[in-house]
Amino acid sequence: MLSGTIPNRVYLACGSTDMRKSIDGLAAMVTFSFKLDVFAESMFVFCNRGRNKLKILYWDNNGFWLYYRRLERGRFQWPEPGESGTMAISRRQLGWLLEGLTLEQTQAHREVLARKVA
């Protein structure tokens, strides 16, 4: 679903976030609490305490996107709060997270950063 729009930088707000916050409240958290540029080409992902709801904030040219996902069963494998309050992850890891998997997939192929064909 998000595959065409996911930028290279994805940040998770570790721990739980009040899901009553809308675009302005989440943007303020990114700017003032996490000290990140909310207008950068990045996605910012937030999860509720029950770990069954996500919000994703994304700036796109002239406005914000706010994606919302609610699981009917199960929980997201969400990281606990860290020192900085955020965790940078890859687009691949975001896909795993949205599928209900952990951020570290030991069975997955390692990413290859090839620059030429051998």
URRABEL-V110517 format. One record per backbone hydrogen bond with DSSP energy under -0.5 kcal/mol. CO is the residue of the C=O (numbers start at 0). NH is the residue of the N-H. E is the energy in kcal/mol with one decimal. If there is no record, write none. Layout:
co={CO;CO}
nh={NH;NH}
e={E;E}
//
This chain:
co={1;1;7;8;9;10;11;11;16;17;21;22;23;24;25;26;27;27;28;28;29;35;36;39;40;41;42;43;44;45;46;47;50;51;52;53;54;55;56;57;59;59;62;64;66;68;75;78;84;86;88;89;90;91;92;93;94;95;96;102;103;104;110;111}
nh={4;5;9;42;88;44;13;86;18;20;25;26;27;28;29;30;31;32;32;33;35;37;39;41;8;58;10;56;12;54;16;50;75;70;47;68;45;66;43;64;61;62;59;57;55;53;77;14;13;11;9;93;94;95;96;97;98;100;99;104;105;107;112;113}
e={-1.8;-1.2;-0.5;-1.9;-2.8;-3.1;-1.1;-1.7;-0.6;-1.7;-2.6;-2.7;-2.0;-1.7;-2.2;-2.3;-3.0;-0.7;-1.3;-2.1;-2.4;-0.8;-1.5;-2.5;-0.7;-0.6;-2.9;-2.9;-2.8;-2.2;-2.8;-1.0;-3.3;-3.0;-1.8;-2.4;-3.0;-2.6;-2.2;-3.4;-2.7;-0.7;-3.1;-2.2;-2.4;-2.7;-1.6;-2.3;-1.5;-2.9;-1.0;-2.0;-2.0;-1.9;-2.7;-2.7;-1.3;-2.8;-1.6;-0.7;-0.8;-0.7;-0.5;-0.8}
//
